[in-house]
Amino acid sequence: MFLHDTDKAQAVLFFGKEGISKELLYPELEALLEGFVPLEEWSNTTQKAAYIEFNHQFVVTAAVFFSMAFDAKGAVDSGWNLPLLDMARTTAKGPDLGAGPIRIACASQCPIAYFKDWLWDPDMDPEGPQFKQIKRSLKRNRLGVHFRSTRTSDDAVGGFSAQETQRLEAHLSQHFSKQYEKALREQMSQLLEGQRLRIASMVSDRDQAVQTMRTDFERRIEELQKQLEESEIARADLDKRNQELRLTIDGQVQKIEGLREYYEHKLRRLQGSDSETLETVRARLESEMQNRMRSATGELNELLKMKEVELQYRVEHEEQLQQEIFRLRREHQESLVSSGDQFLENLSRKGVNFVTYQPGAGHITIPYSEMSLFLENPPAFTAAYCGVSEKQYLAWLRHYQAPVCNALDDNGEMCCANLHRVTSPTDFVVGESDVCDKHQRTQRPGKLKAI
């Protein structure tokens, strides 16, 4: 394929497990989309790819990182309709690969939100694995792209006097100075844009990791909750069975008492018989009754002990489940906090400054070591920055937001007269700056609204 050196070549590179697995010129991709050349080895798969544009020096100037799904026959899924050429015209800036920052479209930098699910994020470092593979591919030039030179050289050389030469040198010096300043500004802009892009990619990765962690913890907690509910049901059944056994024991006791009464009645009827016979019958009846009572009581006590052991095991199992749920929740919370701290620390190492705007203090640059103090109590942090107490800063903030007199009149209502706004917390005096002249002259103890 031959192009002029002023043209841009277009290609699509597919990424495999060990690097770039297939390279296509853009016309070949169009043929693939039309279904003329299906790829049976990719049937029922989804492949990651990158549409790139590069110049005659084989340096990338634009890239779109997208995914492409294939059906059972190896043809591109009919629902795939990504406007690669339009997305490559995005104004989002990526890393500098040798010809200035490339135009880039990816999941975190998607110019058309509707197509975000079809994009993915590469490593934004110019020396990252994806960009290295693209550079190696272009260097090999297996695509067979060749550029023809259209430039002409002018051999005309003119002579200049010393004065004209000095003017020319001064003019060129001024011109190149401006060009250098412009290039420096563009480079700084590119660095900032690249940093923003890397931060957006890091935020996306962190959010995905946190979401995965949260899903795992929620699934584990749901499983433990289900086990706990099953244990509660089993314990309720066990309590019910124990109650039934106690009722059975009470019934056996009543039955034994009935037998006792029956035999005592029978003994009283034999009172007139021989005393030896009566004693023999009494002893036999007593022995028989004791044997029955021991047998029934032993069986019931053994069964009751088994149920009590089972109940104790259930209680211990429930306690273990409750402790496991508490541990998982605590680990989940600690992991969320630690992931946030690691993220902030990572940003701080990369040179990202944390700046906040607070009334009365303006823009404050917060060191990473003091970030926890600010997040714990922003008003106290701002008050310390301004050199006043937290109470005075909060009183000034109320005055700054609503500069009216807060003194109470004779009816117990606030005066609300307009006051001159004090713009600095250090110049604010409680009881003077927030009270009008009339109430400053007539105020008495207990008449000012409590702050």
Secondary structure, 3 states (H helix, E strand, C coil): CEEECCCCEEEEEEEECCEEEEEEEHHHHHHHHHCCCCCHHHCCCEEEEEEEEECCCCCEEEEEEEEEEECCCCCECCCCCCCHHHHCCCCCEEEECCCCEEEEEECCECCCHHHHHHECCCCCCCCCHHHHHHHHHHHHCCCCCEEECCCCCCCCCCCCCHHHHHHHHHHHHHHHHHHHHHHHHHHHHHHHHHHHHHHHHHHHHHHHHHHHHHHHHHHHHHHHHHHHHHHHHHHHHHHHHHHHHHHHHHHHHHHHHHHHHHHHHHHHHCCCCCHHHHHHHHHHHHHHHHHHHHHHHHHHHHHHHHHHHHHHHHHHHHHHHHHHHHHHHHHHHHHHHHHHHHHHHHHHHCCCCEEEEECCCEEEEECHHHHHHHHHCHHHHHHHHHCCCHHHHHHHHHHHHCCECCEECCCCCECCCECCCCCCHHHCCCCCCCCCHHHHHHCCCCCECCC
